[in-house]
Amino acid sequence: MEIRDIIKMAIIGLTTHKIRTFLTILGIVIGITAITIVTSLGSSAEGFILGELENFGSNVAFVIPGREGNFGEESILTDSLREKDVEALNNKNNVPDAEMIVPFVFGPTVVAYESEKYHTSLLGASPGNKEVDKLELADGEFINDEDVDQKASVIILGSGVKEDLFGASDAIGEKVKIKERLYRVIGILEPKGQSLFVDYDKVAIVPYTTAQQYILGYDYIQRIVVMAISTEAVPGMVKDIEKTIRDSHNIENPDDDDFHVQTPEDAAKTFSTITDVLTILLGSIAAISLVVGGVGIMNIMLVSVTERTREIGLRKALGAKNGDILAQFLIEAIILTGAGGIMGIISGSLLSYIGTIIIYQFGGIDFPFSSPLSGALLGIGVSTAIGFVFGIYPAHQASKKSPMESLRYE
């Protein structure tokens, strides 16, 4: 019997019980949907993060408090970085390849103007944040070194904060209140949207020294960005930074470091590793659904073999070989799971697309929708393999049936 005829008979067998066929493949649909969502959103998130890291440029390094990769014992919010570290890094003799040192702090705050209040993110910044974060001003000016030195009560508002507090009115020169202290508005940011760390449309920026003393209430620094004179100078600069901070902290053994230095490339590798682990973990959970679906396929195929015993006997009596019967039932199982796989890929891609829209609407993060071909191929491959593995036993049972006994079956 030709393969075309076998496939045709398999399809006829499946379409005889449409509802049962659909319920049978539901587990496969759910599993493949989950795998598609994991690969799609994972790829979208990775694309967004890598894009944001690229925006920093390849000539920067981040000095971060706490030992690298040790969240429990040394969190990223430890107080190991201080003003003395900034001064040491600003010394050209210590880090000759550094073009700019940019310390900053951050935290939540409430900005008030008359009867209006706005819950927002606070960025305690340096003059260099304008270049590092690629900020543009719609009006006014950015903070300067004098503002930092004098802990000036000046503030720059994101476009969303300005709109909510002042509407269409001019905000430059007006005073807003944070924790009972007045701050003069000196600048308004151009709309920029969500970045990796902050939504700049909903941010309030003050000198980092001002934020430390009057708003956040601590004297440590949460991040220091060091910009190199060139991309080629970064590896050497990182070594100089590590030596300088160790000297500042009186650390002799690198194993005792209470900080770490990371480049955007390092961060990208770390994030890729995290997404890979999460993909494997979530994929393993989805695999459970596929196994359950596969067991359901095998169960319903065994029921189908029993129900169609006389059909099997008749086909064998008319000349069908054991291989023809085995192929028919195996192809039925593969068609079942293959159809479930295709439905899962379509539904998973659709849900992933809806997910990126929801993330943008409620989180302000513009995730690029991604439906990688590898995810689709993986879904089809896995569903086909499930059909083969869980369909081979029922197909083998069907092929072994005796024509005479099958024809006598009631």
PyMOL commands that set and color helices and strands:
alter all, ss='L'
color gray80, all
select helices_A, chain A and resi 3-15+18-55+83-90+129-132+145-149+159-166+200-202+208-216+234-249+254-256+264-307+309-317+322-363+373-399+403-408
alter helices_A, ss='H'
color red, helices_A
select strands_A, chain A and resi 60-65+98-113+116-125+137-140+154-157+175-178+181-189+203-207+223-228+259-262
alter strands_A, ss='S'
color yellow, strands_A
deselect
rebuild
show_as cartoon
